[in-house]
């Protein structure tokens, strides 16, 4: 009778034997990696569980996590051997895992936790983005318990705050000055590098002000009540002698946001032109106001002495001779 099972031929038996020998040799030298679906997570934890700090240290010991088909144990049972804190939560129906698995007769771990996806792959694979609170930016790397630390019931878990301020109040250097709408300036990609549109505030940043760092004006994280007057940052020189005040509207008479110096006097100089006797050039303020801007002298250009002035102005009192413009309006020689 003809043999219909060709693999029972001498050649088939030889091939099968060689394959078996090769399989045994591989297993003895390399462990069960031939059947592994991928590398285990190798990110070290802060504590040692079950004698290891990473799953990768279990490579070659599949039985540490996987059970035989005929075993009464489940993979979850094997997980609890190391993760005893999670086991306690499930048993007591407390904490995040106890809330999530409350009432489950046969809890599983692989519903949210995955393995064999790479040495640096995440171990939690719960799709938070199917919920109302999407995990974007750095939120996606925050451990679950950091936000759900107080979730002792399913209702509490569902009522976990979703506003930024509940978690980031400790980072609030504004002392509540801007309310709790953190997303106006902050993003989930980077909390520290805030982007505030100052043009929407009462003090738009123009000119050189736009290049100033926040903490140069907002000292010690104080944003509420920061002075908006020029004098708060730009101390007036003694030359001003308080003649112009420190309010922004007054400083803007001569100064601009583009550059604080040099100042530009842009009011009509009614008493005498600012280019008087300067051959088309604008003299410095100190030329006529060497002491302060509330008094003046003509001696900055006119090299007079008191004796010369008195000699040329017979009949005039010394007080009159100080106020040249009273007789020489506009700088004219005489009236």
C-alpha positions, 0 to 999 in steps of 0.5 A: 500500500502506498504511503500517503503521508510523505513526511514519514519518509526517511527524508521527512523524519530527518528534516523534523529531527534536525529542526527539533535539535535546532529548536532545542539548541536555540532554547538552551543558548538563547532562551525562549526569545524565538517565540517572544513577540518583542522586547520587554520594557527596560525603563527602570522604576524607583523601587524594586518589585519581585526582585527586579526594577524593569520587566526587561530583567524577566526576559527568558523567564516567561513563566513569571508573567505567562501561565500554562493553558492548563493552569488555574492561575491567570496572568493577572494573578502573576502580576499581583505577585509583584504589584502587591499595592495594586492587589491591595487596592483591588481587594479593598476596592480603594485607590484608582485600580480598586475603583476601576475594577470594583465588582469585576469577578476576573480583573485583567491587567492587559486591558490597560497595560501592554508589553513586548512593544519595545524597551522604551514603550509605554506600559499603560495603553488606556486611551484617555483621548476617548474621554472629554479630557484629552491628554495632550503634550506633557499630560500624556506622560503624567502617571495616572495616580498623579491626577487621580490620587483622591479617586476612592469611588467611581464617582470621585474618579469621574469628578476628577478636576479638569481645569488647569488650576486644580493641578497647577495652583502650586505653580501660580506666581500670579497670585490669582491676578489672572484668574484660573484660565491658564490656557490663555498663556500656557500650553500642555507642551511647556508650562514654563514658556508662557505666551501672553498677549500684552496688547490685550492688556491695559499696558500694550508693549510697544517699541523696546518694551516688547523685548523686556523680560516679564520679571523685569517689570513683574518682580517676584512673580507679582503681576497684579498691581504692577505700576504702569507709570514710566517713573516706576521703572525710569527714575527721572534725572535730577535735572528734571527737578520734578518739573514734569512729574512721573505719569506716563502721559507726561513722560511721553511728552519727550520720551518714546517706547522706542528708546528712552534716550535721547529724549525728543521735546515735541511741545511748542516752545512758545517763549523761544524757538528751540533752534534759536541761535543754533544755526539750524541745530537743536541745542541740548536742554541743558544749554538753557536749563543747566539747573532744572527745567523750571528755570532758564538762562541765556548765558549758555550761549551769550557770554555775558557777565552780570556787569556787562548786562547791567551796563547795557540795561541801565535802569533795570533791576537785577531781578528783571535782568534775569528774565531775559525773555520778558524783554526779548520774546523769541530771542529778539535783540530788543523791544 
